Amino acid sequence: MPMTRPNVLLVDDVEANLIALEAQLSSLSCNLVRASSGNDGLRELLKREFAVMLLDVQMPDMDGYEMAAFARENPATREVPILFVTAMLETEESALRGYGTGAVDFLFKPVNPHILRSKVQVFLDLYESRRRLADTVAARDQTLKDLEAFNYSVSHDLRAPLRPLDGFSQTLIEDYGPQLDDTARGYLLKIRQASQRMSQLIDDLLRLSRISGVEARPSWFSISELVSGIAAELRAGDPAREVEVSVQPDLRVYADAALLRIALENLLRNAWKFTSKRPRAHIEFGRLERAPAGAAGGAQPAYFLRDDGVGFDMTHAARLGQPFQRFHSAKQFEGTGIGLAIVDLVLRHHRGRLWAESQPDHGAAFFFALAEPADA
């Protein structure tokens, strides 16, 4: 659908001057709106949007400087560019006063028609660009809302058959297990495992989509305490494991605590999972004052989470942070391949980045850097 033509406001108390301006601008693709006084001009500004305003300086009752000042005081009209068109002699005082009221330029009568059209065309182009950008942003916001609604709908529709699939399989095993041979019981267990994995995948996808639409609200907090708390929760949920978790104390960070907790939970759960084959595992969290030479973090401080688990082949590192990318088979370690994508998304919300160093059977280290606060 084509956009409507932009409006240009012409303000002058002399009819002949308005007619002359209209004639000089008639070839441009815009609507020319007249106003014969400063008060009329202000009323027109409140009726519709304008790409630019051509404003005479010398007018009775309210001159151009006064009208410009009133326009700048109103949030609805303060962004309209003002071109002063005047027969006054150009002086430093008049120029300072005009620019002080928000003018972007002066044109002195008699105005060169080519220069007039060129200057007005610049503001028409800028206005059209802003409108296209605003339309793009609005369309993106609507797409995100539609996607969120679609995700919830699909989630509900996909969960509906999964619940009875898992429930009836469990019932068959519990009530008819003794009557089934090992192969039949194995099939039912695989059905349950597949339905539960699908349910987990739906949960992770919804989590990923929700984070996409969240705006980060950063503040200062102790990241050391946050990591220690998550580690304590993991240890309480799996008390049989021998895992030594060392956390560098007194580290503070400027970030959204809720979002960063989601990222760190995923990193720590991965470290906990991929060290599960070690009889005694080690996990370390800390900060480097400068990222390693050549690393993606550059010269700024970098936080790290290091483990002595199974590690992975760095030839796959380019896929780090992409959804559904797994470095180990589902038979080796359960998971959906969404965790690191969530971490990467959280860090991008903070204008940060994620990278890793690893070797198979020699553990893995995940690093991340966050944008420095403006007042740091």
C-alpha positions in Angstrom: 0.0 0.0 0.0 1.6 3.3 -1.1 2.2 5.9 1.6 0.3 9.2 1.5 2.2 12.3 0.3 4.0 14.2 3.1 2.8 17.7 4.1 4.8 20.9 3.9 3.6 23.9 5.9 4.0 27.4 4.4 3.5 30.3 6.9 3.5 33.9 5.7 1.2 36.8 6.3 1.6 38.0 2.6 -0.7 36.2 0.1 1.7 36.9 -2.7 4.5 35.2 -0.9 2.4 32.1 -0.3 1.5 31.9 -4.0 5.1 32.3 -5.0 6.2 29.5 -2.6 3.5 27.2 -3.9 4.5 27.8 -7.5 8.2 27.1 -6.7 7.4 23.9 -4.9 4.6 22.6 -7.1 6.8 20.1 -8.8 7.6 18.2 -5.5 5.7 15.2 -4.4 4.0 16.8 -1.3 0.9 18.5 -0.1 1.4 22.2 0.4 -0.6 23.7 3.4 -1.0 27.4 3.8 -1.1 29.5 7.0 -1.4 33.3 7.0 -0.3 33.9 10.6 1.7 32.4 13.4 -1.5 31.4 15.2 -2.9 29.7 12.1 0.4 27.9 11.6 0.3 26.5 15.1 -3.3 25.3 14.6 -2.2 23.6 11.3 0.7 21.9 13.1 -1.7 20.2 15.5 -4.0 18.9 12.8 -1.5 16.7 10.9 2.1 15.7 10.5 4.5 17.9 8.5 7.8 16.9 6.9 9.1 20.5 7.1 7.8 24.1 7.8 8.7 27.2 5.8 8.3 30.1 8.2 8.4 33.8 7.5 10.1 35.9 10.2 8.4 39.2 10.0 4.7 38.8 10.8 2.2 40.9 12.9 0.9 39.7 16.3 3.3 36.7 16.4 6.5 36.7 14.4 8.3 33.6 13.1 10.7 33.4 16.1 7.8 33.3 18.5 5.9 30.7 16.5 9.0 28.5 16.3 9.5 28.8 20.1 5.9 27.7 20.7 6.2 24.8 18.3 9.3 23.6 20.1 7.6 23.7 23.5 4.9 21.3 22.3 6.0 17.6 22.3 3.6 17.0 19.4 5.2 19.6 17.1 8.8 20.0 18.4 10.3 17.6 15.8 9.1 19.5 12.7 12.1 21.0 10.9 11.9 24.8 10.5 13.3 26.7 7.5 13.1 30.4 8.0 12.3 32.4 4.8 12.9 36.1 5.4 13.6 39.4 3.7 15.6 40.6 6.7 19.3 41.3 6.4 21.4 38.4 7.5 23.1 39.3 10.8 24.8 37.3 13.4 22.1 38.3 15.9 19.2 37.2 13.7 20.9 33.9 12.9 21.6 33.2 16.6 18.1 34.0 17.5 16.7 31.8 14.7 18.9 28.8 15.4 18.1 29.3 19.1 14.4 28.8 18.5 15.2 25.5 16.6 15.6 26.5 13.0 17.6 24.2 10.8 18.4 26.8 8.1 17.7 30.3 6.7 16.6 31.3 3.2 16.8 34.9 2.3 14.4 36.6 -0.2 14.5 36.6 -3.1 14.8 32.9 -2.8 16.6 30.9 -5.5 13.9 28.3 -6.6 16.4 25.6 -7.3 18.0 25.9 -3.8 14.5 26.1 -2.2 13.3 22.9 -3.9 16.6 21.1 -3.1 16.4 22.0 0.6 12.8 21.0 0.9 13.4 17.8 -0.9 16.0 16.8 1.6 13.5 17.0 4.4 10.9 15.2 2.4 13.3 12.4 1.9 14.2 12.3 5.6 10.5 12.3 6.5 9.8 9.4 4.1 12.8 7.5 5.6 11.5 8.0 9.1 8.1 6.8 8.1 9.4 3.7 6.5 11.6 2.9 9.5 8.6 3.5 11.8 6.5 1.1 9.7 9.2 -1.5 9.7 9.5 -1.3 13.5 5.7 -1.5 13.9 5.6 -4.5 11.6 8.4 -6.2 13.5 6.6 -5.6 16.8 3.4 -7.0 15.4 5.3 -10.0 14.0 6.8 -10.7 17.4 3.3 -10.5 19.0 1.9 -12.9 16.4 4.9 -15.2 16.9 4.4 -15.3 20.6 0.7 -16.0 20.2 1.5 -18.7 17.6 4.1 -20.3 20.0 1.5 -20.5 22.8 -1.0 -22.0 20.5 1.4 -24.5 19.0 2.6 -25.3 22.5 -0.9 -26.1 23.7 -1.7 -28.2 20.6 1.6 -30.1 20.8 1.3 -30.8 24.5 -2.3 -32.2 24.2 -1.3 -35.5 22.6 1.9 -35.8 24.5 0.3 -36.0 28.0 -1.9 -39.1 27.2 1.0 -40.6 25.2 3.3 -40.5 28.2 0.5 -41.3 30.7 -0.9 -44.3 28.9 2.6 -45.7 28.3 3.3 -45.4 32.0 0.0 -47.1 32.8 0.8 -50.0 30.4 4.2 -50.5 32.1 2.7 -50.4 35.6 -0.4 -52.4 35.1 0.6 -54.8 32.3 4.4 -54.9 32.7 4.6 -58.5 34.0 2.6 -59.7 30.9 5.0 -58.0 28.5 8.4 -59.3 27.3 11.5 -57.2 27.6 11.2 -55.9 24.0 7.7 -54.6 24.5 8.6 -52.9 27.8 11.6 -51.4 26.0 9.4 -50.0 23.3 7.1 -48.4 25.9 10.1 -46.9 27.7 11.3 -45.4 24.5 7.8 -43.9 23.8 7.9 -42.3 27.3 11.4 -41.0 26.8 10.5 -39.5 23.4 7.3 -37.8 24.7 9.2 -36.4 27.7 12.0 -35.1 25.5 9.4 -33.5 23.1 7.7 -31.8 26.1 11.1 -30.5 27.3 11.8 -29.2 23.7 8.5 -27.3 23.7 9.4 -25.8 27.1 12.8 -24.7 25.8 11.4 -23.2 22.6 8.8 -21.2 24.6 11.5 -20.0 26.9 13.6 -18.9 24.0 10.7 -17.0 22.4 9.9 -15.2 25.7 13.4 -14.0 26.2 13.5 -12.6 22.7 10.8 -10.1 23.6 12.2 -9.1 27.0 14.0 -5.8 27.5 17.0 -6.0 29.8 16.8 -3.9 33.0 20.4 -3.8 34.3 21.5 -3.0 37.8 24.6 -3.8 39.9 24.6 -7.1 41.8 26.9 -9.9 43.0 27.4 -12.4 40.2 29.5 -14.5 42.6 26.5 -14.9 44.9 24.3 -15.7 42.0 26.6 -18.5 40.7 27.1 -19.9 44.2 23.3 -20.1 44.7 22.8 -21.9 41.4 25.6 -24.4 42.3 24.0 -25.0 45.7 20.6 -25.8 44.0 22.3 -28.3 41.6 24.1 -29.9 44.5 20.9 -30.2 46.5 19.1 -31.8 43.5 22.0 -34.3 42.9 23.6 -35.0 46.4 25.3 -38.2 45.3 27.6 -36.3 42.9 31.1 -35.2 44.1 31.5 -31.9 42.4 33.9 -29.2 43.6 32.6 -25.8 42.6 34.9 -22.8 43.2 33.6 -19.3 42.7 35.8 -16.2 42.7 34.4 -14.0 45.5 33.2 -10.4 45.4 32.5 -10.2 41.7 29.9 -7.6 40.8 28.3 -7.0 37.4 26.0 -4.5 35.8 23.3 -6.6 34.1 19.7 -7.8 34.3 19.8 -10.2 37.2 16.8 -12.3 36.1 18.1 -12.7 32.6 21.7 -13.4 33.6 20.5 -16.0 36.0 18.8 -17.9 33.1 22.1 -17.8 31.2 24.2 -18.9 34.1 21.7 -21.7 35.0 22.1 -23.1 31.5 25.9 -22.8 31.6 26.2 -24.4 35.1 23.7 -27.2 34.2 25.7 -28.0 31.1 28.9 -28.1 33.2 27.2 -30.3 35.8 25.9 -32.6 33.0 29.1 -32.9 31.0 31.2 -33.7 34.1 28.8 -36.5 35.2 31.2 -39.3 34.0 33.9 -38.0 36.3 34.0 -39.6 39.8 35.1 -36.3 41.2 34.4 -33.2 39.0 35.6 -29.7 39.2 33.8 -26.5 38.0 35.3 -23.0 38.3 33.8 -19.6 37.8 35.7 -16.3 37.8 36.7 -13.2 35.9 39.7 -12.4 33.7 40.6 -8.7 33.7 41.4 -9.0 30.0 40.0 -11.6 27.6 42.7 -14.1 26.2 44.7 -12.8 23.3 42.8 -13.2 20.1 39.6 -14.1 21.9 36.2 -12.7 20.8 36.0 -10.6 24.0 38.8 -8.2 23.0 40.5 -6.2 25.7 37.5 -5.9 28.1 37.0 -8.2 31.2 35.6 -11.6 30.6 33.8 -14.0 32.9 34.4 -17.7 32.5 32.9 -21.1 33.6 35.4 -23.9 33.3 34.9 -27.6 33.9 36.9 -30.8 33.5 34.2 -32.8 31.7 34.1 -34.5 28.3 34.7 -31.3 26.3 34.0 -31.0 22.6 35.8 -30.6 19.3 36.4 -26.9 18.5 35.8 -27.5 14.8 32.1 -27.2 15.8 32.6 -23.9 17.7 31.1 -21.9 14.8 27.7 -23.4 15.7 28.0 -22.2 19.3 24.7 -20.5 20.3 22.7 -21.7 17.4 19.4 -23.5 18.3 19.3 -27.3 18.1 23.1 -27.6 17.8 24.5 -30.4 19.9 28.1 -31.4 20.3 27.2 -34.8 21.8 24.6 -37.4 20.8 21.4 -37.8 22.8 22.5 -41.3 23.8 25.6 -39.8 25.5 23.9 -36.8 27.2 20.3 -35.8 27.2 19.2 -32.3 26.1 17.5 -30.4 23.4 20.3 -28.2 22.0 18.5 -25.0 23.1 20.5 -24.1 26.2 23.5 -22.3 24.6 21.1 -20.5 22.3 19.3 -19.1 25.3 22.7 -18.1 26.8 23.7 -16.4 23.6 20.4 -14.5 23.3 20.6 -13.3 26.9 24.1 -12.0 26.3 23.0 -10.2 23.1 20.3 -8.5 25.1 23.3 -7.1 27.1 25.3 -6.2 24.0 27.6 -9.0 25.1 29.0 -12.1 23.5 29.8 -15.8 24.1 32.8 -17.9 23.1 34.4 -21.1 24.2 37.6 -23.1 24.4 37.6 -26.9 24.6 39.3 -30.2 23.8 37.6 -33.6 23.7 38.1 -35.3 27.1 39.9 -32.2 28.5 37.0 -30.2 29.7 35.5 -26.9 28.4 35.6 -23.3 29.3 32.8 -20.9 28.3 33.6 -17.2 28.3 31.3 -14.2 28.1 31.8 -10.4 28.1 29.1 -7.8 28.8 28.9 -4.2 27.6 30.4 -1.8 30.1 27.9 0.6 31.8 27.9 4.1 30.5 29.1 5.6 33.8 31.8 3.0 34.4 
